[in-house]
Amino acid sequence: QNNGNYCTQLQDASNYNTYRYSRSIGEQGLLSLTTDLIGGSAGNYIYDNISANEYQCVVATSATGNYLYNNTFAGFSYRGFANNSGTFGVVENNIFWTTVPGAQAIFTSAGTGFTSNFNIYGTQQSNFIYSEGTYYSSLSAWGQAGAQDKTGDPLFVALAGNNVTLTGSSPAHHAGTDLSSTVHYGWSPISPL
């Protein structure tokens, strides 16, 4: 569903979709998974997307059992990933990068969180993570980061020009895990039996 504020909005029990190969630049955000009355979105695979220089990138409300893989969220001025209630699911092999003071790479509120690993959460700065009423300035203080999550500059070619290609010396090269058995290219998820 197109929404004037987001590139895409999956709403009201929008389940088992594949959201891939989208590029959103300078808008409200890449993707919103929201709920009104019917219930949250579940079982969606969101991967291989780029969000550059936006207000916020992915917002999930009452969403459970979703998968956020191999995405680049760069230059956001407010939030990279926001999980408002619900257990979002799995967040792996993503880059969340901004230098905007006060912007949060991760925001969780009234939710039971998500599983995180093999992500780059940008440069640690004051209050760059907000989780359940508390601001954190490091991954270790947050305590929810996976063993392979890290911080650092992913070294984009030219983020100011919306180019999020990685330079040859980027620490993001080969930093993720192989998800080919989890996310088959060209595969569309189906409801579990």
C-alpha positions as CSV (number, residue, x, y, z in Angstrom):
1,Q,0.0,0.0,0.0
2,N,1.4,3.4,-0.9
3,N,1.4,6.0,1.8
4,G,2.2,9.7,1.4
5,N,4.8,9.5,4.2
6,Y,6.4,6.2,3.6
7,C,7.7,4.4,0.5
8,T,5.5,1.4,1.5
9,Q,3.2,0.6,4.3
10,L,2.2,-3.0,5.3
11,Q,-0.8,-2.6,7.5
12,D,-3.5,-4.6,9.4
13,A,-2.3,-8.2,9.4
14,S,-0.3,-7.8,6.2
15,N,1.5,-11.1,6.5
16,Y,4.0,-13.2,4.6
17,N,5.2,-10.6,2.1
18,T,8.6,-10.1,0.5
19,Y,9.8,-6.5,0.4
20,R,13.0,-6.3,-1.6
21,Y,15.0,-4.0,-3.9
22,S,13.5,-0.7,-2.8
23,R,15.5,2.5,-2.6
24,S,14.0,5.4,-0.7
25,I,15.8,8.7,-0.6
26,G,14.9,11.8,1.5
27,E,11.4,10.9,2.5
28,Q,9.6,10.1,5.7
29,G,10.8,6.5,5.6
30,L,11.3,3.3,3.7
31,L,8.7,1.0,5.3
32,S,6.0,1.1,7.9
33,L,4.5,-2.0,9.4
34,T,1.5,-0.8,11.4
35,T,-1.7,-1.9,12.9
36,D,-5.1,-0.3,13.5
37,L,-7.7,-2.8,14.6
38,I,-7.1,-6.1,12.9
39,G,-3.6,-7.0,14.3
40,G,0.1,-6.6,13.5
41,S,2.1,-7.8,10.5
42,A,3.9,-11.1,10.7
43,G,6.2,-13.3,8.6
44,N,7.4,-10.6,6.3
45,Y,10.9,-10.7,4.7
46,I,12.4,-7.3,4.3
47,Y,15.8,-7.5,2.6
48,D,18.2,-5.9,0.1
49,N,16.7,-2.4,0.5
50,I,18.3,1.0,0.8
51,S,17.1,4.0,2.7
52,A,19.3,7.1,2.4
53,N,19.0,10.5,4.1
54,E,15.5,10.1,5.4
55,Y,13.7,11.0,8.6
56,Q,13.3,7.4,9.8
57,C,13.7,4.1,8.0
58,V,11.6,1.2,9.3
59,V,8.8,1.5,11.8
60,A,7.0,-1.6,13.1
61,T,4.0,-1.6,15.4
62,S,2.6,-4.8,16.9
63,A,4.6,-6.7,14.3
64,T,5.9,-10.2,15.1
65,G,7.9,-12.9,13.4
66,N,9.4,-10.7,10.7
67,Y,12.8,-10.7,9.2
68,L,15.0,-7.7,8.4
69,Y,18.1,-8.8,6.5
70,N,20.8,-7.2,4.3
71,N,19.5,-3.6,4.3
72,T,21.3,-0.3,4.4
73,F,19.8,2.5,6.5
74,A,22.0,5.5,6.2
75,G,21.9,9.2,7.1
76,F,18.5,9.1,8.9
77,S,17.8,12.1,11.1
78,Y,15.4,10.5,13.6
79,R,15.3,6.7,13.8
80,G,16.8,3.8,11.8
81,F,14.6,1.1,13.2
82,A,11.6,1.6,15.5
83,N,9.8,-1.3,17.1
84,N,6.7,-0.2,18.9
85,S,5.1,-3.1,20.8
86,G,5.3,-6.7,19.6
87,T,8.3,-9.0,19.1
88,F,9.5,-7.8,15.7
89,G,11.5,-10.9,14.8
90,V,15.1,-11.2,13.5
91,V,17.4,-8.3,12.5
92,E,20.6,-9.4,10.8
93,N,23.2,-8.2,8.3
94,N,22.0,-4.6,8.3
95,I,23.8,-1.2,8.4
96,F,22.3,1.5,10.5
97,W,24.4,4.6,10.0
98,T,24.0,8.3,10.8
99,T,26.1,11.1,12.1
100,V,23.0,13.2,13.1
101,P,23.3,14.1,16.8
102,G,20.3,12.7,18.8
103,A,19.2,10.3,16.1
104,Q,18.7,6.7,17.3
105,A,19.8,3.7,15.4
106,I,17.4,1.6,17.4
107,F,14.2,2.6,19.2
108,T,12.0,0.1,21.1
109,S,8.9,0.9,23.2
110,A,6.4,-1.4,24.8
111,G,7.7,-4.3,22.9
112,T,9.6,-7.5,23.8
113,G,12.3,-6.6,21.3
114,F,13.9,-8.6,18.5
115,T,16.9,-10.8,17.8
116,S,19.9,-8.8,16.6
117,N,23.2,-10.0,15.1
118,F,25.8,-9.2,12.4
119,N,24.6,-5.6,12.2
120,I,26.7,-2.4,12.1
121,Y,25.0,0.2,14.2
122,G,27.2,3.2,13.2
123,T,29.3,5.3,15.5
124,Q,28.4,5.1,19.1
125,Q,27.2,8.6,20.2
126,S,25.2,9.9,23.1
127,N,21.8,8.3,23.3
128,F,22.0,6.5,19.9
129,I,19.8,3.6,21.2
130,Y,16.5,4.0,23.1
131,S,15.1,0.9,24.6
132,E,12.1,0.6,26.9
133,G,12.5,4.0,28.5
134,T,16.3,4.2,28.7
135,Y,18.8,5.8,26.4
136,Y,22.1,4.0,25.7
137,S,25.4,5.3,24.3
138,S,27.0,2.0,23.6
139,L,26.0,-1.5,22.4
140,S,27.4,-3.1,25.5
141,A,25.3,-0.9,27.8
142,W,22.2,-1.7,25.7
143,G,22.7,-5.4,26.4
144,Q,20.6,-6.6,23.5
145,A,23.2,-6.7,20.8
146,G,24.2,-10.0,19.3
147,A,27.8,-11.3,19.6
148,Q,28.6,-10.2,16.1
149,D,26.9,-6.8,16.2
150,K,29.3,-3.9,16.1
151,T,29.7,-0.2,15.7
152,G,31.8,1.8,13.3
153,D,31.8,3.8,10.1
154,P,30.8,1.6,7.1
155,L,32.7,4.0,4.8
156,F,30.2,4.9,2.1
157,V,31.4,6.4,-1.2
158,A,29.3,9.6,-0.9
159,L,26.3,9.5,1.5
160,A,25.7,13.2,1.0
161,G,25.1,12.4,-2.6
162,N,22.9,9.5,-1.7
163,N,25.5,7.0,-2.7
164,V,25.7,4.2,-0.2
165,T,28.1,2.0,-2.1
166,L,30.8,0.7,0.2
167,T,34.4,1.8,-0.4
168,G,37.0,-0.9,-0.9
169,S,38.3,-0.5,2.7
170,S,34.8,-0.7,4.3
171,P,34.6,-2.9,7.5
172,A,31.2,-4.0,6.3
173,H,32.7,-6.2,3.5
174,H,32.3,-9.8,4.6
175,A,31.1,-8.8,8.0
176,G,27.7,-10.5,7.8
177,T,26.6,-14.0,8.0
178,D,25.5,-16.2,5.1
179,L,21.7,-16.1,5.0
180,S,21.3,-18.0,1.7
181,S,19.6,-20.9,3.4
182,T,17.2,-18.6,5.2
183,V,16.5,-16.1,2.4
184,H,16.5,-17.7,-1.0
185,Y,16.8,-15.1,-3.8
186,G,13.6,-15.1,-5.8
187,W,11.8,-16.8,-3.0
188,S,8.5,-15.6,-1.6
189,P,7.6,-16.5,1.9
190,I,4.4,-18.5,2.6
191,S,2.4,-19.0,5.7
192,P,3.9,-21.7,8.0
193,L,1.9,-25.0,8.1
